């Protein structure tokens, strides 16, 4: 962002950015903790994630209000307008990612020890890829790095492929052992939540490209990045 001669306006933009980064850090932490709870069967940790989601929701409201007040009070130049528009969209995706962390935590509570009855090695792999996309999308936002954002967009297809493989593995598990059906269904939900995290990370990356370049690459199915 350009620096401004109006110190108050500059402070408002900096505060907006700082609050968004705080929310992003909490969302990323919630997802990491959800996967720790899943892999270790830590029910208390899962329940705490559910409770803590209220803090993320509160930040979403605060950031929305702050951004709208800046729009109402100021006349942003195009680069600032893109930053504020990006913030309003990014905060929505972050809140939804936080909800997906809660969804995973809820499945952990339901699963109990039955998660150990079926092959779950593909889920940590999906989680690693999705969390990596989220982390890099957020880094690209901080650095205003459109090239890094474009690389995140390309990686979404890898997560889709991992999820498709998991789905087939779980179907085979149910066919071989019908008693695991309830457990497998919940595991499939965890995989789907992680696949959606990757989708939201892609949204974040697309908005970074818009913020930096002024180009809307949503729904195009391609960027200038190379895999």
N, C-alpha and C positions, 0 to 999 in steps of 0.2 A: 504494500500500500504506500501511496505517497504520503509524505509528512505534510502537515497543515500549519498555517500561520495561526489559526484559531486553536489555542491550547486546550480549551474546554472541549471542543469537537474532537480533537485528537485523543483526549483522555476517554471520551465516550466510546470511540471506536476501539481503543486498546482494551477497555474494560469488557466490551462485548466479546472481543476475541479471547480474552483470558477466561471469561466465563464459559465460553464454548469449549475451550481446551480442558477446563476443569470437568465439564460434563463428559467429554470424550474419555478422559482418564478414568472416571468412575465407571463408564460403560465397559471399557476395555477390561478393567479389573473385575467387574461383575461376571463377564464371560469367562475369564480365566479361572475365577473361583468356582463357577458353575461346572467347568470341565474337571477341576480338581475334585469337587464333590462327586461327580459322576464316576471318575476313574477310581476313587478311593472309597466310594460308598459312604461319604460323610453326610449324614442326614442333617445334623445340626448346622453345618455350613450351608447346605442347600436352603434350609429354612431361614437363615440369616440373610441370604441373597434376596429372598422374596420380600422380607421386611425392608431391606435397604433400598428397594426400587423406588420407594416414595421420594427419596432424596433426588434421584434422577428426574422423576416427574416434576419436582419442584423447580429444578434447574431449567427444565424445558420451558416452563411458564415464565420464569424470570427472564430468560434470554429472549423469548418471543416479545415480551413487553418492552424490553430494552431496545430491541431492533426497531420495533414499531414507533417508539418515542423518537428515535433518531430520525426516522423517515419523516415523521410529522414536524419536527423542529427544524431540520436542516434541508438543504437542497443538494444532495450528494452529487458529486461529479460521477461520470460513468464508471470509473474503476471502483469507487466507494459503493456505488449502487449495486454493482455486481457482487461485491463483498457482502453487503447486507442481504441481498437476495439469496446468495449462497448460504449464509448463516441460517436464514429462516428455513431453508430446505434441509440443510445438514442436521439441524437440531431435531427435525422430525425423524430422520433416519436413525439418528443416535437413540432417540427414545424408543423406537421400535426394536432396535438391537438390544437395548436394555430389557425390553419385554421378552425377547427371545431367550435371554439369559435366565429370566424368571421361569419361562416355560421349561427350560432344561432342568432347572432346580426342582420344579414341581414333579417332573418325571423321575428325578432321582429319588424323591420321597416315595413315590409310588412303586418304584422298582425294588427298593430294598436290596436284598442279596441276590435276587433272581438275575440281575445283569451278568453275573458270573456264569450263568448256565449256558450262554450262547457266545459265539465268536463276536467280539466287539472291537477287534483290532482296527477295523476300518474307520470307526467313529473318531478315535484320536487323530487319525490321519486327516480326516475331513476337518476336524477342529483346528489342527495345526495350519492347514492351508487357509481356512476361512479367517482365523485370527491373524495370520500373516498378512492377508489382504487388508483387513481392517487397520492393522498397525501401519502399514505402508500408505494406505489412503489418508490416514490422519497425518502422517509425516509429510505427505505431499501437500496437504493443506497448510501445515505450519510453514513449510519452506516455499510455498507457492510454486511447486515444481510440477508443471503439467506433464513433463515426460514420465516422471515416476507414476503419476496418476494414470496415464495411459497404459503403463505396464500392468497396473492393478486390474484395469478393465479386461485386458487380455487373459489374465489368470482365472477369471470366473469360469471358463469352460473346463478347467482342470477340476475344480470343485464339483461341477455338475457331473463329470465323469466318475469321480470318486463316489458320489451319492448314488449314481446308477448302479455301480458295482455293489455297494452296500445293500441296496434294495434287493438285488438278485441273491446275495448271500443270505439275507434274512428269509426270503421266500424259500430257499433251499433248506434252511434250518427248520422252518415250520413244517415243511413237507416230511422231513426226516424225523421230527419229534413234535407232533401236534400239541403236546402238553406245554410247549414253550410259547404258544401263540400269543397269549396276553403279554408276556414279557417282550417278545419280539416286536409286537405292535408298538410298544412304548419306545423301544430302541429305535425303531424306524422313525418315530416322531423326533427323537433327538437328532438323528441324521438330517431330517428335513429342516429342523430349526437352524442347524449349522449351515445348510445350503442356502437358507434365506439370509443368514448373516452375510454370506459372501455376496448375495444380490444387493444388500444394502451398502456393503463396502464398495461395490461397483457404482452404485448411485452417488456415493460420496466422491469417488474419483471423477465421475463425470461432471459433478458440480465444480470440482477444482479446475478442470479443464476450462469450464465456462468462466470461472472467476479470473483465471490467468489470461486466457486467450480471447474470451468473449465468444467462443464457439460452443454451440449446443450439440453435443455428440450423443445425446440420449436416443435410443431406439434406432441408431444407425447400424448397429451390429459390427462396427469396425472403427478403428482409430488409425492414426499414423504410426502407432507403435508396432514393433515387431516382436513376436514371441521369442 
